[in-house]
């Protein structure tokens, strides 16, 4: 941790890499769902497995846009993404953009305060590190909802624990 209590860029990049890995684990799991189950209204925070995934993907996109100094008002329409494959394609584009952003971040950038205007027209300002931590936590929260929905549908649920990611990357599998 830095003196301000936020993790350095390397830890943030690690958390975002974990987020991408966990998103892919969930996307792999939902590919087994019949189309009807993928879009079935389930009464969660968002109407369906698909709608929840599109929300997470959109949130990761809009935060990246804010890190880049833009404040879009667009919200992704879940209907534009009828299958897990269409979500995966767009999400991989977002991840590639995020990787490029991280690759050009100078040292100390995580402490920079960034302002943006949210979709309701309200102005907010946080450090880049706080925004990045929010993305990781927000995505994990909604992935947990998708895992619950998968179980309710009788489908296999993926493991998305951070330490599984760490072990997988280290090649230990422990």
C-alpha positions as CSV (number, residue, x, y, z in Angstrom):
1,X,0.0,0.0,0.0
2,X,1.1,3.6,-0.6
3,X,1.0,6.2,2.1
4,X,-2.5,7.2,1.0
5,X,-3.8,3.6,1.6
6,X,-4.2,2.6,-2.1
7,X,-2.4,-0.2,-3.8
8,X,0.4,0.6,-6.3
9,X,-0.3,0.3,-10.1
10,X,1.1,-3.3,-10.2
11,X,-1.4,-4.5,-7.6
12,X,-4.2,-2.7,-9.5
13,X,-3.2,-4.2,-12.8
14,X,-3.1,-7.6,-11.1
15,X,-6.7,-7.1,-9.8
16,X,-7.9,-6.1,-13.2
17,X,-6.2,-9.1,-14.7
18,X,-8.0,-11.3,-12.2
19,X,-11.3,-9.5,-13.1
20,X,-10.8,-10.4,-16.8
21,X,-9.9,-14.0,-15.9
22,X,-13.0,-14.3,-13.7
23,X,-15.2,-12.7,-16.3
24,X,-14.0,-15.3,-18.8
25,X,-14.7,-18.1,-16.4
26,X,-18.3,-16.9,-16.1
27,X,-18.6,-16.4,-19.8
28,X,-17.4,-20.0,-20.4
29,X,-20.0,-21.3,-18.0
30,X,-22.9,-19.4,-19.5
31,X,-22.2,-20.8,-23.0
32,X,-23.7,-24.1,-21.9
33,X,-27.1,-22.4,-21.3
34,X,-29.9,-22.8,-23.8
35,X,-30.9,-19.4,-25.3
36,X,-34.1,-19.4,-23.3
37,X,-32.3,-19.8,-20.0
38,X,-29.7,-17.2,-21.0
39,X,-32.4,-14.5,-21.4
40,X,-35.0,-15.8,-18.9
41,X,-36.2,-13.2,-16.4
42,X,-34.9,-14.3,-13.0
43,X,-35.8,-11.4,-10.7
44,X,-32.3,-10.4,-9.7
45,X,-30.7,-7.0,-9.9
46,X,-30.9,-7.3,-13.7
47,X,-33.5,-9.3,-15.5
48,X,-31.4,-12.3,-16.7
49,X,-28.0,-13.8,-16.9
50,X,-27.5,-12.0,-20.1
51,X,-28.6,-8.6,-18.8
52,X,-26.4,-9.0,-15.7
53,X,-23.3,-9.8,-17.9
54,X,-24.1,-6.9,-20.2
55,X,-24.3,-4.6,-17.2
56,X,-20.9,-5.7,-15.9
57,X,-19.4,-5.3,-19.3
58,X,-20.9,-1.9,-19.8
59,X,-19.7,-0.8,-16.3
60,X,-16.1,-1.8,-17.1
61,X,-16.4,0.1,-20.4
62,X,-17.8,3.3,-18.9
63,X,-15.1,3.4,-16.2
64,X,-12.4,2.9,-18.8
65,X,-13.9,5.8,-20.7
66,X,-13.8,7.9,-17.6
67,X,-10.2,7.0,-17.0
68,X,-9.5,8.2,-20.5
69,X,-11.2,11.6,-19.7
70,X,-14.5,11.0,-21.3
71,X,-18.0,11.0,-19.7
72,X,-20.3,9.1,-22.1
73,X,-24.0,8.9,-21.2
74,X,-24.6,5.7,-23.2
75,X,-25.9,2.6,-21.5
76,X,-25.5,-0.7,-23.4
77,X,-28.8,-2.3,-24.5
78,X,-28.7,-6.0,-23.5
79,X,-30.8,-6.9,-26.6
80,X,-27.8,-6.0,-28.8
81,X,-26.0,-9.0,-27.3
82,X,-28.2,-12.0,-28.0
83,X,-25.6,-14.7,-27.2
84,X,-22.6,-15.2,-24.9
85,X,-20.4,-15.0,-28.0
86,X,-21.6,-11.5,-28.8
87,X,-20.9,-10.4,-25.2
88,X,-17.4,-12.1,-25.3
89,X,-16.4,-10.3,-28.5
90,X,-17.3,-6.9,-27.2
91,X,-15.8,-7.6,-23.8
92,X,-12.5,-8.7,-25.3
93,X,-12.3,-5.4,-27.2
94,X,-12.9,-3.5,-23.9
95,X,-10.2,-5.6,-22.1
96,X,-7.8,-4.9,-25.0
97,X,-8.4,-1.1,-24.6
98,X,-7.9,-1.4,-20.8
99,X,-4.7,-3.3,-21.3
100,X,-3.4,-0.5,-23.6
101,X,-4.5,2.1,-21.1
102,X,-2.6,0.3,-18.3
103,X,0.4,-0.1,-20.5
104,X,0.8,3.6,-21.0
105,X,0.1,4.7,-17.4
106,X,3.0,6.6,-15.9
107,X,4.2,5.8,-12.4
108,X,2.1,7.6,-9.8
109,X,-0.9,7.9,-12.1
110,X,-3.0,5.9,-9.7
111,X,-3.0,8.9,-7.3
112,X,-4.3,11.3,-9.9
113,X,-7.8,12.6,-9.3
114,X,-10.1,12.3,-12.2
115,X,-13.5,14.0,-12.6
116,X,-16.3,12.8,-14.7
117,X,-20.0,13.3,-15.2
118,X,-22.2,10.2,-14.6
119,X,-25.2,9.1,-16.7
120,X,-27.5,11.3,-14.6
121,X,-25.4,14.4,-15.2
122,X,-23.8,14.5,-11.8
123,X,-20.1,15.4,-11.4
124,X,-17.9,13.2,-9.3
125,X,-14.1,13.0,-8.7
126,X,-12.0,10.1,-7.3
127,X,-8.4,8.9,-7.7
128,X,-7.7,6.5,-10.5
129,X,-6.9,3.9,-7.9
130,X,-10.3,4.3,-6.2
131,X,-12.0,4.0,-9.6
132,X,-10.1,0.9,-10.5
133,X,-10.8,-0.8,-7.1
134,X,-14.5,0.0,-7.7
135,X,-14.4,-1.8,-11.0
136,X,-12.9,-4.9,-9.5
137,X,-15.4,-5.0,-6.6
138,X,-18.4,-4.1,-8.8
139,X,-17.6,-6.8,-11.3
140,X,-17.1,-9.4,-8.5
141,X,-20.4,-8.5,-6.9
142,X,-22.4,-9.1,-10.2
143,X,-20.4,-12.2,-11.1
144,X,-21.6,-13.6,-7.8
145,X,-25.1,-12.9,-8.9
146,X,-24.6,-14.7,-12.2
147,X,-23.2,-17.7,-10.3
148,X,-26.3,-17.8,-8.2
149,X,-28.5,-17.5,-11.3
150,X,-26.6,-20.4,-12.9
151,X,-27.2,-22.6,-9.9
152,X,-30.9,-21.6,-9.9
153,X,-31.0,-22.8,-13.5
154,X,-29.4,-26.1,-12.6
155,X,-26.2,-25.2,-14.6
156,X,-22.6,-25.7,-13.4
157,X,-21.2,-22.6,-11.8
158,X,-17.6,-21.7,-12.3
159,X,-15.0,-21.0,-9.5
160,X,-13.8,-17.4,-9.7
161,X,-11.9,-17.2,-6.4
162,X,-8.9,-14.9,-6.6
163,X,-6.5,-17.5,-5.1
164,X,-7.5,-19.9,-7.8
165,X,-6.4,-17.3,-10.3
166,X,-3.1,-16.8,-8.4
167,X,-2.5,-20.6,-8.4
168,X,-3.5,-21.0,-12.0
169,X,-1.0,-18.2,-13.0
170,X,1.7,-19.7,-10.9
171,X,1.1,-23.1,-12.5
172,X,0.7,-24.8,-9.1
173,X,-3.0,-25.6,-9.3
174,X,-3.0,-25.9,-5.5
